[in-house]
Amino acid sequence: MGSGALGETSPEALGKIVARLVPEFREHGWNKMIDQFGVSEREPVPEWTKERIRATDVEQFIGYL
């Protein structure tokens, strides 16, 4: 999400992505992103990593976006 995948995205397109993501994170917290780990990652993401993500205040990430 915040990696090189967005590095070449135009400011306009990035604005649209953020406008879509903020309501999703507010509604689902981290769960929607964590559920995608099984699809997007080659190796299984350890449960302790998922728990640390869930323990992080999602509003801080939303503020970053």
Secondary structure, DSSP 8 states (H G I E B T S, - for coil): --SGGGTT--HHHHHHHHHHHHHHHHHHTTHHHHHTHHHH-SS---HHHHHHHHTS-HHHHHHH-
